[in-house]
């Protein structure tokens, strides 16, 4: 079987693609300077975890069919330079995935926020209904061992990231997939390190829409005013359909969908943003032949993608949720969702500023008001993350100035964060932990137990 080497194999999509190819019989090798969980354990389980961290040009040999390079690598990466020297084909994972799916119907879910959840919903419905499909998604989903699949299925569903494809291909990843069906869940400025202006950020979405093929389909969140305006660029030969939150009610903390078939369907996820995502997923499924009723029946068992408003621990009067939220719009939506679902409980919202964008003082004004629905707010600033990213220290006064929350505390150490949480009373109160990081390795299930909650 062909041999393929992954440079920066530990990335969310990179390790999933590596595992998918390994399951097909490919001979896979890889390198990275850091690999975190769950990538580390999964790569080890399948026998392709690098023996040691670092970059090793001797791994790059002329018998490799291709080298797949992740964005985490730098242009002067020694393995990348060796591959260029030997003339080995070098691919980003999006360009490789496109070539593997060139004869499939390609569905791409894009957007600044919500794309993982929508992709996960579509995959859950298709699997529940026994449909045949391939996929690539960045988060763990219940019922799926691998987060990528390549087979002889006629359709592939791809979570389309707007970040750059690789250190030597500066296009947005989703541009390389050339989708037949595209959904854009919303637009809010992110990735300030590669998109220094909002206009440069939205340009990538314009290119995505402009490149849709004849008889292509675009679905989009019509409540997003910026996105609604951008869809004017969509070619006339494409069909475009806007959507909004699916009608629903909340009864005793449970969300009930009002189905188009006139029936009621209790679901296990909640929040206005989630109901938008669900409606988008429904439209995608209908586009590929699944009826609304089939969708409603299948989505009832959907528990959410890992880390996306995921329940960690609970008691009769308290809940601990974690969410992969870092973009301001997502922070605001997640905080609002939990407060609206449990309006009579105190909400403590803790946000870790972890990404290049969120640690950049020029981006902090985007967070104004995003935590205002929380009764108490904590902003966690990891000194470790700041040092790795070589960012300047953000003073507490700057955080207070931009977030404008009347009851906000800044914490920089995981142990201090843990103690601050445990000092509080958790009777009739919920805790929301939001980050694309790990709060410096804070064990959230263990924290929940110390709060007097039971792990889910």
Secondary structure by P-SEA (a helix, b strand, c coil): cbbbbbcccccaaaaaaaaaaaaacccccccccccccaaaaaaaaacccccccccccccccccccbbbbccccccccaaaaaaaaaccccccaaaaaaaaccccbbbbbbcccaaaaaaaaaaaaaaaacccccccccccccccccccccccccbbbbbcccccccccccccccccccccbbbbcccccccccccccccccaaaaaaaaaaccccbbbbcccccaaaaaacccccccbbbbbbccccccccccbbbbbccccbbbbbccccaaaaaaaaaaaaaaaaacccaaaaaaaaccccccccccccccccccbbbbbbccccaaaaaaaaaaaaaacccbbbbbbbbbccccccccccccccccccccccbbbbbbbaaaaaaaccccccaaaaaaaccccbbbbbccaaaaaaaaaacccccbbbbbbcccccccccaaaaaaaaccccc
